[in-house]
């Protein structure tokens, strides 16, 4: 498996709007070969900002790279509707190969 994570620093007061943008977005991932899952993570805010991370899991690095080279990727990333002042800076992309993966099979963690 392969993880692609974008970290976003959001100015205080813009968190709800940022979350709304993600919730209302037109996701183009569901039918993408190799796509497994997506999560939007929110950290505890600091005095300066609130950090979010978009977290996608892929079957392989090759699947992720193919997605980034697709028309659907370009459409999904064409324009941000975030109000001016939302972002502290640009997103920071982090890419990981999964080395160990464990899951509690006693719990149903579907959400």
RODO-2510 file (C-alpha; in nm, 4 decimals, decimal comma):
residues 111
     n   res          X          Y          Z
     1     x     0,0000     0,0000     0,0000
     2     x     0,0963     0,3629    -0,0531
     3     x    -0,0115     0,6739     0,1402
     4     x    -0,0392     1,0238    -0,0045
     5     x    -0,0946     1,2969     0,2524
     6     x    -0,1307     1,6700     0,1944
     7     x    -0,0968     1,8910     0,5008
     8     x    -0,2756     2,2254     0,5099
     9     x    -0,2310     2,5036     0,7643
    10     x    -0,5574     2,6946     0,7939
    11     x    -0,5925     3,0334     0,9600
    12     x    -0,8033     3,0339     1,2749
    13     x    -1,1661     3,1126     1,2023
    14     x    -1,1579     2,9466     0,8585
    15     x    -1,1754     2,5831     0,9758
    16     x    -1,5502     2,5301     0,9235
    17     x    -1,5360     2,6785     0,5740
    18     x    -1,2378     2,4598     0,4836
    19     x    -1,4216     2,1487     0,6028
    20     x    -1,7342     2,2516     0,4097
    21     x    -1,5298     2,2819     0,0889
    22     x    -1,4057     1,9249     0,1314
    23     x    -1,7482     1,7869     0,2235
    24     x    -1,9128     1,9481    -0,0803
    25     x    -1,6348     1,8662    -0,3267
    26     x    -1,6977     1,6430    -0,6256
    27     x    -1,4728     1,3481    -0,5471
    28     x    -1,3303     1,1750    -0,8489
    29     x    -1,1577     0,8978    -0,6562
    30     x    -1,4218     0,6257    -0,6253
    31     x    -1,3660     0,4791    -0,9721
    32     x    -0,9908     0,5407    -0,9922
    33     x    -0,7933     0,2167    -1,0268
    34     x    -0,5883     0,1442    -0,7146
    35     x    -0,7714     0,3907    -0,4873
    36     x    -0,8565     0,2404    -0,1463
    37     x    -0,9710     0,5160     0,0908
    38     x    -0,9727     0,8862     0,1831
    39     x    -0,9846     1,0687     0,5147
    40     x    -0,9656     1,4383     0,6009
    41     x    -0,7883     1,4784     0,9339
    42     x    -0,8044     1,7825     1,1655
    43     x    -0,5449     1,8425     1,4360
    44     x    -0,6051     2,0298     1,7596
    45     x    -0,5639     2,3994     1,6740
    46     x    -0,2617     2,5903     1,7996
    47     x    -0,2526     2,9626     1,8771
    48     x    -0,1436     3,0258     1,5153
    49     x    -0,3503     2,7911     1,2963
    50     x    -0,5323     2,4615     1,2580
    51     x    -0,3609     2,1874     1,0613
    52     x    -0,5557     1,9509     0,8352
    53     x    -0,4332     1,6566     0,6312
    54     x    -0,5970     1,4871     0,3359
    55     x    -0,5020     1,1209     0,3645
    56     x    -0,5441     0,8785     0,0730
    57     x    -0,4527     0,5123     0,0646
    58     x    -0,3550     0,3497    -0,2652
    59     x    -0,2747    -0,0058    -0,3695
    60     x     0,0668     0,1086    -0,4962
    61     x     0,2800     0,4090    -0,5803
    62     x     0,2133     0,3390    -0,9491
    63     x    -0,1621     0,3736    -0,8934
    64     x    -0,1121     0,7065    -0,7154
    65     x     0,1179     0,8389    -0,9899
    66     x    -0,1326     0,7332    -1,2583
    67     x    -0,4024     0,9290    -1,0699
    68     x    -0,1835     1,2421    -1,0587
    69     x    -0,1349     1,2191    -1,4364
    70     x    -0,5072     1,1789    -1,5127
    71     x    -0,7679     1,4250    -1,6378
    72     x    -0,9751     1,3555    -1,3246
    73     x    -0,6831     1,4722    -1,1082
    74     x    -0,6541     1,7953    -1,3072
    75     x    -1,0284     1,8556    -1,2742
    76     x    -1,0250     1,7840    -0,9000
    77     x    -0,7348     2,0245    -0,8417
    78     x    -0,8221     2,2923    -1,0987
    79     x    -0,9567     2,5628    -0,8684
    80     x    -0,9903     2,6256    -0,4991
    81     x    -1,3067     2,8021    -0,3889
    82     x    -1,1554     2,8855    -0,0510
    83     x    -1,1993     3,2472     0,0568
    84     x    -0,8906     3,4646     0,0562
    85     x    -0,7075     3,4312     0,3877
    86     x    -0,7971     3,0650     0,4430
    87     x    -0,4485     2,9195     0,3973
    88     x    -0,1368     3,0045     0,5961
    89     x     0,0707     2,8694     0,3050
    90     x     0,0566     2,6074     0,0340
    91     x    -0,0106     2,2383     0,0956
    92     x     0,2798     2,0134     0,1895
    93     x     0,2745     1,6746     0,0169
    94     x     0,4108     1,3706     0,2010
    95     x     0,4322     1,0252     0,0416
    96     x     0,4802     0,6957     0,2257
    97     x     0,5211     0,3267     0,1509
    98     x     0,3285     0,1215     0,4061
    99     x     0,5747    -0,0989     0,5935
   100     x     0,3414    -0,2443     0,8581
   101     x    -0,0387    -0,2436     0,8563
   102     x    -0,2494    -0,3733     1,1436
   103     x    -0,6217    -0,3646     1,2039
   104     x    -0,8409    -0,4580     1,4984
   105     x    -1,0615    -0,7312     1,3572
   106     x    -1,2810    -0,7269     1,6693
   107     x    -1,4198    -0,3808     1,5918
   108     x    -1,6354    -0,2650     1,3037
   109     x    -1,4654     0,0634     1,2072
   110     x    -1,6503     0,1456     0,8878
   111     x    -1,6661     0,5233     0,9378
***
